[in-house]
Amino acid sequence: MRRPVSFLSFLFLLTVASAQIPRVVDPPPTAEAVQEKLDQVDGLAGRDDAGKATLKEAYQRALASLTAAREHDQKITEFQKAIDEAPSKLAAIKDELARPVGEVKPTPPRDATVTQLEQQLKQAQAELDAARNQVSELAGESASRKTRRTD
Protein backbone atom coordinates (compact mmCIF):
# COMPACT_ATOMS: atom_id res chain seq x y z
CA MET A 1 0.00 0.00 0.00
CA ARG A 2 2.84 2.34 0.72
CA ARG A 3 4.50 1.86 -2.60
CA PRO A 4 1.74 3.41 -4.76
CA VAL A 5 1.59 6.46 -2.53
CA SER A 6 5.35 6.99 -2.57
CA PHE A 7 5.48 6.36 -6.31
CA LEU A 8 2.72 8.92 -6.88
CA SER A 9 4.55 11.39 -4.66
CA PHE A 10 7.70 10.81 -6.68
CA LEU A 11 5.81 11.44 -9.94
CA PHE A 12 4.30 14.60 -8.51
CA LEU A 13 7.70 15.94 -7.43
CA LEU A 14 9.17 15.03 -10.81
CA THR A 15 6.38 16.90 -12.59
CA VAL A 16 6.84 20.00 -10.43
CA ALA A 17 10.61 19.92 -10.89
CA SER A 18 10.39 19.51 -14.66
CA ALA A 19 7.93 22.40 -14.90
CA GLN A 20 10.49 24.68 -13.27
CA ILE A 21 13.28 23.82 -15.71
CA PRO A 22 13.58 26.67 -18.22
CA ARG A 23 13.33 25.55 -21.80
CA VAL A 24 15.72 27.10 -24.27
CA VAL A 25 14.19 27.71 -27.67
CA ASP A 26 16.35 28.66 -30.59
CA PRO A 27 15.18 31.78 -32.40
CA PRO A 28 13.73 31.14 -35.85
CA PRO A 29 16.11 31.57 -38.75
CA THR A 30 16.18 34.90 -40.50
CA ALA A 31 15.40 35.34 -44.17
CA GLU A 32 18.99 36.44 -44.71
CA ALA A 33 20.35 33.23 -43.15
CA VAL A 34 18.07 31.07 -45.31
CA GLN A 35 19.03 33.05 -48.42
CA GLU A 36 22.70 32.53 -47.54
CA LYS A 37 22.11 28.76 -47.24
CA LEU A 38 20.23 28.81 -50.54
CA ASP A 39 23.15 30.55 -52.23
CA GLN A 40 25.54 27.90 -50.87
CA VAL A 41 23.61 24.91 -52.29
CA ASP A 42 25.26 25.04 -55.74
CA GLY A 43 28.72 24.88 -54.18
CA LEU A 44 28.01 21.75 -52.12
CA ALA A 45 30.36 18.93 -52.96
CA GLY A 46 29.18 15.34 -52.85
CA ARG A 47 25.55 16.13 -53.68
CA ASP A 48 23.88 15.10 -56.88
CA ASP A 49 21.66 17.46 -58.86
CA ALA A 50 18.46 15.92 -57.51
CA GLY A 51 19.64 16.41 -53.94
CA LYS A 52 20.61 20.00 -54.66
CA ALA A 53 17.24 20.65 -56.30
CA THR A 54 15.46 19.24 -53.24
CA LEU A 55 17.56 21.43 -50.95
CA LYS A 56 16.91 24.50 -53.10
CA GLU A 57 13.18 23.83 -53.09
CA ALA A 58 13.14 23.44 -49.31
CA TYR A 59 15.12 26.64 -48.78
CA GLN A 60 12.88 28.53 -51.22
CA ARG A 61 9.77 27.34 -49.36
CA ALA A 62 11.35 28.38 -46.07
CA LEU A 63 12.22 31.77 -47.52
CA ALA A 64 8.65 32.22 -48.80
CA SER A 65 7.28 31.25 -45.39
CA LEU A 66 9.55 33.71 -43.60
CA THR A 67 8.53 36.47 -46.01
CA ALA A 68 4.85 35.68 -45.46
CA ALA A 69 5.40 35.64 -41.69
CA ARG A 70 7.05 39.07 -41.84
CA GLU A 71 4.12 40.42 -43.89
CA HIS A 72 1.64 38.93 -41.41
CA ASP A 73 3.51 40.53 -38.52
CA GLN A 74 3.26 43.90 -40.27
CA LYS A 75 -0.47 43.40 -40.80
CA ILE A 76 -0.90 42.46 -37.15
CA THR A 77 0.84 45.70 -36.19
CA GLU A 78 -1.39 47.70 -38.54
CA PHE A 79 -4.55 46.03 -37.27
CA GLN A 80 -3.54 46.52 -33.64
CA LYS A 81 -2.91 50.20 -34.37
CA ALA A 82 -6.35 50.47 -36.00
CA ILE A 83 -7.92 48.74 -33.00
CA ASP A 84 -6.15 51.11 -30.60
CA GLU A 85 -7.19 54.19 -32.60
CA ALA A 86 -10.79 53.07 -33.23
CA PRO A 87 -12.33 54.41 -29.98
CA SER A 88 -10.90 57.90 -30.46
CA LYS A 89 -11.92 57.95 -34.13
CA LEU A 90 -15.40 56.79 -33.22
CA ALA A 91 -15.69 59.49 -30.56
CA ALA A 92 -14.54 62.15 -33.05
CA ILE A 93 -17.09 60.98 -35.62
CA LYS A 94 -19.86 60.94 -33.03
CA ASP A 95 -18.91 64.48 -31.94
CA GLU A 96 -18.97 65.64 -35.54
CA LEU A 97 -22.35 64.04 -36.14
CA ALA A 98 -23.76 65.52 -32.93
CA ARG A 99 -22.96 69.07 -34.02
CA PRO A 100 -25.88 70.78 -35.74
CA VAL A 101 -25.50 71.47 -39.41
CA GLY A 102 -25.56 75.13 -40.29
CA GLU A 103 -28.46 76.35 -42.30
CA VAL A 104 -27.81 76.50 -46.00
CA LYS A 105 -29.45 79.34 -47.86
CA PRO A 106 -29.77 78.80 -51.56
CA THR A 107 -28.66 81.61 -53.80
CA PRO A 108 -30.24 81.06 -57.21
CA PRO A 109 -28.84 82.95 -60.18
CA ARG A 110 -30.63 86.22 -60.86
CA ASP A 111 -31.34 85.39 -64.45
CA ALA A 112 -32.76 81.89 -63.73
CA THR A 113 -36.15 81.06 -65.13
CA VAL A 114 -38.98 79.52 -63.13
CA THR A 115 -38.44 76.21 -64.93
CA GLN A 116 -34.74 76.16 -64.01
CA LEU A 117 -35.56 76.96 -60.38
CA GLU A 118 -38.15 74.15 -60.30
CA GLN A 119 -35.55 71.72 -61.70
CA GLN A 120 -33.04 72.79 -59.05
CA LEU A 121 -35.71 72.35 -56.36
CA LYS A 122 -36.51 68.83 -57.59
CA GLN A 123 -32.82 67.97 -57.64
CA ALA A 124 -32.34 69.32 -54.11
CA GLN A 125 -35.36 67.35 -52.87
CA ALA A 126 -34.02 64.17 -54.48
CA GLU A 127 -30.64 64.72 -52.79
CA LEU A 128 -32.41 65.32 -49.47
CA ASP A 129 -34.41 62.10 -49.86
CA ALA A 130 -31.24 60.16 -50.70
CA ALA A 131 -29.48 61.60 -47.64
CA ARG A 132 -32.43 60.69 -45.41
CA ASN A 133 -32.42 57.13 -46.80
CA GLN A 134 -28.70 56.87 -46.12
CA VAL A 135 -29.18 58.09 -42.54
CA SER A 136 -31.93 55.51 -42.07
CA GLU A 137 -29.72 52.70 -43.44
CA LEU A 138 -26.78 53.72 -41.26
CA ALA A 139 -28.99 53.87 -38.18
CA GLY A 140 -30.26 50.37 -38.93
CA GLU A 141 -26.72 49.10 -39.45
CA SER A 142 -25.63 50.67 -36.17
CA ALA A 143 -28.52 49.00 -34.36
CA SER A 144 -27.73 45.60 -35.89
CA ARG A 145 -24.05 45.95 -34.87
CA LYS A 146 -25.07 46.73 -31.30
CA THR A 147 -27.31 43.66 -31.32
CA ARG A 148 -24.48 41.46 -32.63
CA ARG A 149 -22.08 42.77 -29.96
CA THR A 150 -24.50 41.89 -27.18
CA ASP A 151 -25.10 38.37 -28.53
GIRA-V475437 format. One record per residue. N is the residue number from 1. PSI is psi in whole degrees, -180 to 180 (NA if undefined). Layout:
N | PSI
N | PSI
This chain:
1 | -33
2 | -31
3 | -47
4 | -37
5 | -45
6 | -35
7 | -42
8 | -38
9 | -42
10 | -44
11 | -40
12 | -47
13 | -38
14 | -41
15 | -45
16 | -42
17 | -41
18 | -28
19 | -24
20 | -8
21 | 122
22 | 139
23 | 132
24 | 124
25 | 127
26 | 142
27 | 152
28 | 154
29 | 152
30 | 161
31 | -35
32 | -41
33 | -41
34 | -41
35 | -38
36 | -44
37 | -40
38 | -41
39 | -25
40 | -12
41 | -43
42 | -29
43 | 2
44 | 129
45 | 148
46 | 8
47 | 137
48 | 171
49 | -36
50 | -41
51 | -41
52 | -40
53 | -40
54 | -44
55 | -46
56 | -45
57 | -42
58 | -44
59 | -38
60 | -39
61 | -41
62 | -41
63 | -42
64 | -40
65 | -42
66 | -39
67 | -45
68 | -40
69 | -41
70 | -42
71 | -40
72 | -38
73 | -40
74 | -41
75 | -39
76 | -43
77 | -44
78 | -45
79 | -40
80 | -39
81 | -43
82 | -39
83 | -43
84 | -35
85 | -16
86 | -46
87 | -40
88 | -37
89 | -42
90 | -42
91 | -40
92 | -41
93 | -42
94 | -40
95 | -43
96 | -41
97 | -27
98 | -23
99 | 137
100 | 145
101 | 134
102 | 151
103 | 134
104 | 124
105 | 120
106 | 143
107 | 88
108 | 153
109 | 146
110 | -31
111 | 17
112 | 143
113 | 168
114 | -39
115 | -44
116 | -41
117 | -38
118 | -39
119 | -42
120 | -39
121 | -45
122 | -41
123 | -43
124 | -40
125 | -38
126 | -42
127 | -39
128 | -44
129 | -42
130 | -42
131 | -41
132 | -41
133 | -41
134 | -43
135 | -43
136 | -45
137 | -44
138 | -36
139 | -41
140 | -41
141 | -42
142 | -42
143 | -41
144 | -34
145 | -41
146 | -40
147 | -43
148 | -38
149 | -36
150 | -20
151 | NA
